[in-house]
Amino acid sequence: MAVVRDLRVLLRHRDFRRLLAVRLLSQGADGVYQVALATYVVFSPERQTSAAAVASAMAVLLLPYSLVGPFAGVLLDRWRRRQVLLHGNLARAAMAAATAVLMVASVPDWLFYVSALCVTAVNRFVLSGLSAALPRVVDAERLVMANSLSPTAGSLAAFAGGGLAFAVRLAGADSDAAVVLLGAALYLCAALTSLLMAPGLLGPDRALTRPRLSTAVTGTARRLAAGIRHLAAPPRREAAWALAAMTLMRFCYGALTVMVLMLCRYGLTSGPREGLRLLGLALGVSGAGFFAAALVTPWAAGRLGPARWIVVCAGSAAVLEPALGLPFATGPLLAAAFVLGLTTQGAKIATDTVVQSAVEDGFRGRIFSLYDVLFNAAFVGAAGVAALMLPPDGRSAVLVVTIAVIYGVVAVAMARFERR
């Protein structure tokens, strides 16, 4: 198969393998850490969770990215990306260990959220650095395949980490703190693996020294404006449209995530432990959809073009999401998890490829940071909308239909852009 052949070619490149190993360990740790937080906040037997509480937790953890993200982009275009991967993962290992201590101590919830926020804030630097560095370790001819393998493999690693966290928790771990410590160990392994790469390997090209904090702060607005102008120029207009489409699809995914959490907690199960098992199964099936996207997208994007493949993904979700979601039953829910994993990741691979191909290396860090800001703002906004629409058991036909309409709008808008 052509896919297998291309994968073998990519994996022959030593630097690509090492960058991929950092991504797998880092995002695997993310999966462990996020599931530990979810089980602590949503599935603790002593907590009566509501959709509004889930949305509030997401807002606390994700909204500050709107402030961190732009600064991450500016600094990523100045700092050595290898060093960002090293120090970012070391910092997360230490802060995750601190979160575990807070879980077992009797501290106010706000202190726990501050600790979790610090871990996830550093994540913006690491993920943006991984994406911006990818074109430095593969040639342009295989960039689509690299985008299919690397981010998707990272997403699968996050799913695997989440599965490991579920397994440890269900196997009888006394507390979520033990699971968080497992995530801290994986963050440490990711930091040590980054040392296998030369400090200057991942760029950026310009040999800039570390800026003073005041210089970075005052220059942020000007540099972001330059990045937006770069993105809005006619040669890169397709990248702007792809980012807009992916942001709306992320909104849909966020709303459905809150709905699935509430269904697993109350609507389809009889208790927290059974709900935790169902959520773990749904995440595993969604991970299979992500893996399928990695196999299908290179061929489909090559035949149709990345933008048309986004149209296909959004259109498929618009049709299948209500068909599978409206029964509010376990079987269709799992089928919907697979479909949304496939379509969401397929569109993301295409969007990453368009952005990386159109954006110059000196701008990639800030553009991918803006990409992350849009992602997280859309996810938090979706959680807020879902909290307003969802009943306590998570069954809302209005929400399911609304999401289907948004998917349809994305498909139609991208199709019209392609025709023009």
N, C-alpha and C positions, 0 to 999 in steps of 0.2 A: 504494500500500500504506500501511496505517496506520502501520507501523513507520517507513517512509521519511518520512512526513509528520511524525511526532513527532520524528524525528532532526533534520529541518530546523528545527523550532521550537526545539529545544534549542540547536542550533548558531548560532541567531540571537542568543543571549545572549552578549554579549562576555565577561563574567566567567567563564561556564561554559567558553567556548572557551579562555581563558587557563589556567584551572585544569586543563583537560584536556591542554593542551600541556605543562604542568609534569609531569603524570603520565606522559605518553607518553615524554618525554625521560628522566625519572628511571627509569622501569621498563625502558625500552630499554637504559639503561646497566646496570641490574641484570642483564638478560639477557646482555649482553656480558661483564660481570665474572664471573658465575656459570659461564658456559661456559668462560671462560679458566681458572677454578679447577678445573673438572671435568676438562678436558683435561690440566692440569698434574698433578693428583693421580691420575686414573684411567687416562688414555690415554697417559701418557708411556711410550715403549718401554722405558726403563730401569727402570720400576717394575713389580713383580708385585703387582697390586692384588687384594685379597680383599674379600668382603662385610663382614667385620669391620673392615677398614681404611676402607671407605666409611662405615660406621656411626660409626666413631670420628671421622672428619672432620666428619660432620654434627653429632655431639655437641659437638665443640669449637666449631663455628660457630653452632649454634642454641640449645643449652641455656642459655647466659648470657642469652638473651632472657627467660627466666623471672624474672631479676633486673631487667633493663632495662625490660621491658614495663610493669609497674605504675608505675614512676617516670615513664615516658613519658606514661602517661595522666594522672597528677596534674599534670605540668607542662604538658601540652597544654591542660588546662582553665584554666591560668593565663597561659600565654604566647600571644602573637599567632601564629596559625597560619601567616600569611604569612611571618613571620620564621623560623619553624621550617623551612619549605620552602627559604628562601633560605640560611640558615646551615648547615642539614643537608646540602644538596647541595654547598655550597662545601667543607665538611669532608670529604665523601666523595671529591670530586675530588682533594684533596690526599693523602688516605690511600690512594686507589687508585694514584696515582703512586708513592707509597712502596712499595706492594706490588710494582709492576713492578720497582723497583730491587732489592728483595729476591729476586725470581725469578732475576735474572741474576747476583746475587752468591752466593757460597758461604756461606750462613748456615744455622744449624740449622732444622729443620722447625718447631720451636715458635715461632720468631720470625716465620716466614712466617704461621703460623696466627693469631698475635696481631694482625698487621697486617690480615689478612682479617676477623678478628672485629670489629675497630674499624669497618670499612666497613659490615658487615652489622648491627652494633648500632645505628648511626645510622639505618639503614633503617627501624627500628621507629618512630622519631619521624616520619619523612617519610610513610610509608604510612598510619599512624594519623591524621596531620594531614590528608592528602588525603581520607580517608573521612569524618572528622568535619566537614570543611569543605563537603562536597558539598551538604547541605541549605541552605547559605547562598547558593548561586548558582542554585538552581532552586526552583520552587514545588512545593508538596506534591502537586499533581495529576500532575506528571510525574516524581516521585521514582523510581518503579519503572523508567521508561524511562532516567532518568539513571543509576540503579544498573546497568542492563543495559549501557549504553554505556560509562560511564567506567571502572569496574574491569575490565570485559572488554576494553576498548580498551587499558588498561594491561597486562593479561596478554598480549594480542596483541603489544603493543610489546616486552614481555619476550621473547616467542618470536621476534619479528623481530630483536631485538638478539642473541639467541642464534644465530639463523640467520646474521646478519652475522658474528658471531665465528667460527662454523664455516667460513663462506666464506673469511674472511681467513686462518684457520689452514690450511685445505686448499689454498688458492691458493699457499701456499709461504712464509707468514710464518716467520721463523727461530725465533721463540720465542713463548711465551704472553705474555711481558711486553709485546710490541707490542699484543696484543689488549687487555690490561688498560689500557694508555694510551689506547686508543680509548674504553673505558668512562669513564675519567677526563674526557676531553673532553666526553662527553655529560652527565656530572654537572654540569660547569661550565655547559653550555648550559641545563640545567634551572634552575640557580640564577639565571642572568641573566633567564630568562623569568619567573620569579616576581616580578621587580621591576616588571612591567607591572601588577600588582595593588596596590591601596592597602593599607597595612599593617594597617588595621583591618577590611578587608572580610570576612575569613574567620572572624572571631570569636576567642574566645568573647564572649558578650554582656557579661559583667561586666568592668568596667575595672579589672583587677587589675595591680599592679606585679609585676615579677619577684621571686619569693620568694628569700630566702636559702637556701643549700643545706641548712643545718641545719634550717630550718623545713620545707622540702620533704620531707626525710628523715623527720623525726619525725611529720609529718602524713600520711604515705603510708598507714599501716595504717588510720587512721580514715577517710580519704577512700575507700579501696578498699572498706572495710566498708559505707560509705554507698552506693557504687556497686552492690555486690552486693545490698544490701537494695532498692535501686531496681529492679534487674533481677528480683528475686524477688517483687515485689508482683504481685497478681493481674492488673492490666491489662497487665503485661509478661511474664507467664508463657510466652506463646507464643515470645517472644524467647529465653528461657532454653532451652526445648526445641529451638528451631532451632539455637542455638549448640552444644548437646550433640550433636545429629545431625551437624552440620557437622564437629565435632571427630572423631567416629568415621569419617566419610568421609575426612577428612584423614589419619587413621591408615592407612586402606586405600590411599590414594594414595601415602603414603610408602613402605609396604612394597613396592608394585608398582614404584615408582621404582627402588629398590635392585635388584629382580629384573631390570628392563629394563637397567639399567647393566651388570649381570653378564652378561646374555644378549648384549648388544651387544659386550662386551669379549671374552668367551670362548665362549659357547654357540652363537651363530649366525654368527660371523665367524672369519676365519683370522688376523687381526692387528689392531693398534691403529688403523691408518689406515682399514681397512674398517669396523671397529667404530665409529669416529667418524662415518663417513658414515651408517651405519644409525641411530645415535643422533640425528643431525641430522634424518634423514627422519622418525623417530618423533616428534620434537618438533614438526616442521612439521605432521604429520597431527593431533597433539593440539591444536595451535593452531587448525587448521580446526574441530575440535570446539568449542573455546572460542568461535569466531566464530559457529558455528551456534547455540550456547546464547544468544548475545546477540540473535539474530533470533527464536528460538522462545520464550524465557522470558517476555517481556512479554505475549505472547498467552496462553501457558499459565497463567502466574500470575494473569492477569486473569480467566480462565475458571474455574480451579480454586481459586485462592487460593494464596499463597506456601507455606504448610505442606503442602498437598496436592501441590504441584509437587515439593517435596522428597521426598515419598513416592514419586512416579513416578520421579524420578531415581535414588533408592536402589534401588527395586525393579528398574528396568531394568538397573542395574549388577550386581545380584545374579544376574540370569539370564544376561546376556551376557558378563560377565567370565570365568566358567569355560568357557563355550562357545568363546570366542575364545582364552583363555589356555592351556588344557590341551594343545592341539596343539604348542605351543612351536615354532612355525614363523614365518617372517618375515611372510607375508601376514596371517594372523590376528593377529599381534602389532600390526601397523599398524592393523588394523580396531579392535582393543581400545583402542589409543591414542586413536582418534577418539571412541569411545563414552565412555571415561572422561573425556576432555576436555569433552565435551558434558554429561554427567551431573554432574561435579564442579563445573563453572562454573555450570551451571543452578541447582544447589542453593545455591551461594555467592551468586548474585545474589538469590535469594529470601531467604536468611538476612540479607544486608546490608539488604534492604528492611525486613524485620521489625524488625531492631534499630534502624535509623534512625528508623522510624516510631514505635516504642514508647518509645524512650529520649529524655529531655529533653536539650536542647542542652548544658546545663552538665555533663552526665554522659557525653556521647558520647565524649570523648577517652579517659577511663579505661576505658569499656566496650570500645571498639575495641582498646585496648592489651591488655586481658584476652583479647579475641578472638584477638589475635596470639600471646599466650602459650600459649593452648590449642592453636592451630594448630601452633606449633613444638614444643611438648612432645609432641604426638601424632605429629608427623613423626619426631622423634628416637626416640621409643619404638618406632615402627613399624620404623625402620631397625635398631634393636637386635634386635627379634624376627626380622626378615628375616635378619639375620646369623647367628642361631642355626639357622634352618631351611633356608637356601639351601646347596646344594652349590657347589663351585667354578665350575661352568658356569652356575649360575643356574636350573636346571630343577628346580622343586619343585612337584609336584601338591598336596602338603599345604598349602603356602602359598596357592596359588590358591583352593583350596576353603575354607580358613579365611577369606579375605577375602570370598568370596561370602557366607558365613554372616553376617559382620558387616554387610554391606550389607543382607541380608535382615532382620536384627534392627532396623536403623535404620528400614527401611520399615514394619515391623509396629508399632514403638513410636510413630512419628509418626502412623500411621493411627489407632491407639487414642486418642492424645491428641486428634486432630481429632474423633473420634466423641464424646468426653466434652465 
